Amino acid sequence: MVANILPSRSYRADPLSFNIWLPLGNGWTRATFASHMRNAGIGVLASDAFTVDGTVPEAVRVCLGGPISREALKGALDFLAHAMEGPPEMAASFF
């Protein structure tokens, strides 16, 4: 489902994992992106939680598992994909 919704090469994942790693661009910071997703009811974790040494990348981890319907997951991925298309100030235009 992720491969069908998110642009290719916009994320990293192990095919057997229930998580994806999402490097951010277009002016997004990990804190701003996580806050935007949280306000929409979508949980993501900023890369700070996974960095043990060095510079923290502007990225988030997205969990795809848990008690969620495929329809709800598709809606969340659509929302996430839209947000990634442009800068934070444009993300509020999702319909």
QUIGI-V337375 format. One record per residue. N is the residue number from 1. RES is the residue in one letter. SS is DSSP state (H for helix, E for strand, C for the rest). PHI is phi in whole degrees, -180 to 180 (999 if undefined). D_CENTER is the distance of its C-alpha to the mean C-alpha in whole Angstrom. Layout:
<<N;RES;SS;PHI;D_CENTER> <N;RES;SS;PHI;D_CENTER>>
//
This chain:
<<1;M;C;999;14> <2;V;H;-60;11> <3;A;H;-63;13> <4;N;H;-83;15> <5;I;H;-109;12> <6;L;C;-85;10> <7;P;C;-59;12> <8;S;C;-61;14> <9;R;C;67;13> <10;S;C;-91;10> <11;Y;C;-147;9> <12;R;E;-126;11> <13;A;C;-159;12> <14;D;C;-91;15> <15;P;C;-60;17> <16;L;C;-100;18> <17;S;C;-97;15> <18;F;C;-99;13> <19;N;E;-132;10> <20;I;E;-128;8> <21;W;E;-104;8> <22;L;E;-120;6> <23;P;E;-66;8> <24;L;C;-104;8> <25;G;C;-142;11> <26;N;C;57;13> <27;G;C;87;14> <28;W;C;-75;11> <29;T;C;-103;12> <30;R;H;-62;10> <31;A;H;-69;12> <32;T;H;-66;11> <33;F;H;-65;8> <34;A;H;-61;8> <35;S;H;-66;11> <36;H;H;-61;10> <37;M;H;-67;8> <38;R;H;-60;11> <39;N;H;-64;13> <40;A;C;-95;12> <41;G;C;82;12> <42;I;C;-111;9> <43;G;C;-89;9> <44;V;E;-134;6> <45;L;E;-115;9> <46;A;E;-65;9> <47;S;H;-63;11> <48;D;H;-53;14> <49;A;H;-68;15> <50;F;H;-117;15> <51;T;C;-105;17> <52;V;C;-103;21> <53;D;C;-157;22> <54;G;C;93;22> <55;T;C;-76;20> <56;V;C;-82;16> <57;P;C;-74;14> <58;E;C;-79;11> <59;A;E;-157;8> <60;V;E;-136;6> <61;R;E;-108;7> <62;V;E;-114;5> <63;C;E;-90;9> <64;L;C;-104;10> <65;G;C;-93;14> <66;G;C;102;16> <67;P;C;-79;18> <68;I;C;-143;16> <69;S;C;-76;18> <70;R;H;-62;17> <71;E;H;-64;17> <72;A;H;-67;15> <73;L;H;-63;12> <74;K;H;-62;13> <75;G;H;-62;13> <76;A;H;-66;9> <77;L;H;-67;8> <78;D;H;-62;10> <79;F;H;-62;9> <80;L;H;-62;6> <81;A;H;-61;8> <82;H;H;-61;10> <83;A;H;-61;9> <84;M;H;-72;8> <85;E;C;-67;12> <86;G;C;-148;13> <87;P;C;-73;14> <88;P;H;-53;13> <89;E;H;-67;17> <90;M;H;-93;16> <91;A;H;-66;13> <92;A;H;-71;15> <93;S;H;-91;17> <94;F;C;-73;15> <95;F;C;-112;18>>
//
